[in-house]
Amino acid sequence: MNEIPAGGLTLRALQAMIRQMYGQKDEARGDAATFLWLTEEFGELATALRAGSQEELALEMADVLAWLATLANIRGVDLEAAVWKKYGVACPGCGKVPCVCDPAEKP
């Protein structure tokens, strides 16, 4: 089994790991079918939130993240760069840390 790099597992490293393991299968499946798998994993995450153990919840969260990384790989999106661009400085809604947006609004 692979060890987590000393600096931790970055989003970029996760994408590379997923690409290495599943890249050919993912490309053959395409983005539409991959998105369906991602949505199925969200359903499994919802079930784990409602009635699962902490371990089941963690594993479903890992599945959602892995399928999101897969979709990003297929579409050529660098998730780490995208997250830094949108959230790296402050809340994209109010521009502050911590966020002071109205809780009823999506930032």
C-alpha positions in Angstrom: 0.0 0.0 0.0 1.2 3.5 -0.8 2.2 5.8 2.0 1.0 9.3 2.4 3.7 11.7 1.3 5.6 13.5 4.2 3.9 16.8 3.4 0.4 15.2 3.3 -1.8 14.3 0.5 -2.5 17.3 -1.6 -5.4 17.6 -4.1 -2.9 17.5 -6.9 -1.3 14.3 -5.5 -4.8 12.8 -5.1 -5.6 13.5 -8.7 -2.3 12.0 -9.9 -2.9 8.9 -7.8 -6.5 8.5 -9.2 -5.2 9.1 -12.7 -2.5 6.5 -12.3 -4.9 3.9 -10.9 -7.9 4.5 -13.1 -7.0 6.9 -15.9 -7.6 4.7 -18.9 -10.9 3.4 -17.5 -12.0 6.9 -16.6 -11.2 8.3 -20.1 -13.1 5.4 -21.7 -16.1 6.0 -19.5 -16.2 9.7 -20.1 -17.5 12.6 -18.2 -21.3 12.0 -18.4 -21.1 8.4 -16.9 -18.5 9.6 -14.4 -20.8 12.3 -13.2 -23.5 9.7 -12.7 -21.2 7.6 -10.5 -20.3 10.8 -8.5 -24.0 11.5 -7.9 -24.5 7.9 -6.8 -21.7 8.4 -4.3 -23.5 11.5 -3.0 -26.5 9.3 -2.3 -24.4 6.8 -0.4 -22.9 9.7 1.5 -26.4 10.9 2.4 -27.2 7.5 3.7 -24.0 7.4 5.8 -24.8 10.8 7.2 -28.2 9.7 8.2 -27.5 6.2 9.7 -23.9 5.1 9.1 -21.0 4.7 11.4 -18.1 7.2 11.5 -16.0 4.7 9.4 -18.8 4.4 6.8 -19.1 8.2 6.7 -15.4 8.6 6.2 -15.2 6.0 3.4 -18.2 7.6 1.6 -16.5 11.0 1.8 -13.4 9.5 0.4 -15.4 8.0 -2.5 -17.0 11.4 -3.3 -13.6 13.1 -3.3 -12.1 10.3 -5.5 -15.0 10.5 -8.1 -14.7 14.3 -8.1 -11.0 14.0 -8.8 -11.8 11.5 -11.5 -14.2 14.0 -13.2 -11.6 16.8 -12.8 -9.0 14.5 -14.5 -11.3 13.7 -17.4 -12.1 17.4 -18.0 -8.5 18.6 -17.4 -9.2 20.6 -14.3 -6.5 21.1 -11.7 -8.6 20.9 -8.5 -5.8 22.3 -6.3 -5.4 25.3 -8.5 -9.1 25.8 -8.7 -9.6 25.7 -4.9 -6.7 28.1 -4.3 -8.1 30.5 -7.0 -11.6 30.5 -5.5 -10.9 30.1 -1.7 -7.2 30.7 -1.2 -7.4 34.3 0.0 -10.9 34.6 1.7 -14.5 33.9 1.3 -15.4 34.4 -2.4 -18.7 36.0 -1.3 -17.8 38.6 1.4 -14.0 38.6 1.0 -13.4 38.0 4.7 -11.9 35.3 6.9 -13.9 34.2 8.8 -16.8 34.5 6.4 -19.5 37.1 7.5 -22.0 36.3 4.7 -25.6 35.9 5.7 -26.0 32.3 6.7 -29.1 32.0 4.5 -27.0 32.9 1.4 -24.6 30.7 -0.4 -21.2 32.5 -0.6 
